[in-house]
Amino acid sequence: MTAALQAHLATGATHVCHCWAVTRRDGVVLGFTDHDRPLAFDGITFQPETGLSARALASTTGLSVNNSEAIGALSATAITEADINAGRYDGAAVTTWLVQWDDPAARQVRFVGTIGEITRASGGFQADLRGLTEPLNQPQGRAYLTTCSAVLGDARCRVDLSDPAFAVTLAAEEITDAQQFAFGAFQGFNDRWFEGGFLEVLTGPAAGLREVIKHDRIVGGGRNMTLWQPIPAAVATGDQLRLVAGCDRRAATCAEKFANLVNFQGFPHIPGEDWLMAVPRSGGQNTGESRSA
């Protein structure tokens, strides 16, 4: 808390309001306030009369999880239903302040976190606000599996997805229901190369959205792809798309497709559940050698 705000609150006759800043993953920043006039600080203009409000923020000491809720009305100038449906607010960063409205420099951060689950009804929405301690409420630890636990291209995997061998950028050609895409032939990628990867839209109304590729087939002189779910916004012919190779997390795929076995994060020779029932058999070859050989 700034000294100016502390001194103002000590007077007992306060001029304070709340401000919220929402930063989406695509870089768009929106500001809201429950004051009756716009306020500006930190390069953000906080607009009034947007229909957004937040319930009382619960703060605790220690490592317990702090969550709250934000409630608002859908509007064309603030938070739209189309943007919510497209997932543009999923995981968006949220910061709230207590602000002296006649001196915005006198303010205090009250909450920092992200937007969680969003529900919509009757022209409005309700969003869970998840605090910085939310990750403490999630299971931690490593799972020992035969398959890789890394995500293709992340810090543990280390595959460079900017490599032309693993990704390509091209224009959308034939589109059906924003879920099926047909392209002319493009060289350098085998049949089913992109299955399990993703299609990301780079331009147009759906820019920044991506979905996982379900099927990737070379058909005749072209290539057909189907997504697991439709892109939740309009995609038009000519929009730029980025296709990224898929990985099924098997050791053989890591070695043969990505030449990255040194960074494989699985345990391909770990015993399976059937080994619990394995016993020596008189009709078998009991040589004492490794069963994984």
MOBELBEL-V356465 format. One line per field, one symbol per residue. phi: phi as a letter, one per 30 degrees, with the letter a starting at -180 (. if undefined). Layout:
phi: ???
This chain:
phi: .ddddddddddiccbbbcbbcccdddjdcbcbbcdcbdbbahiccccdhcicbbdedccbcicddcbbbcbacdbdcbccddddddidcdiddbbbbcbdddaedcabdcababdcdccbahibbbbdccdddeedccdbjcccbdcdcdcejddddidddddedcabcaddccbbhhbcbbbddbdjbdeidcdidbccdcbidcejcbbdddbbbdbhcbbcbbcdbdddadccejddbcccecbciddddedddchbddcdccbdcdddddddcdbdbddcccciddddd
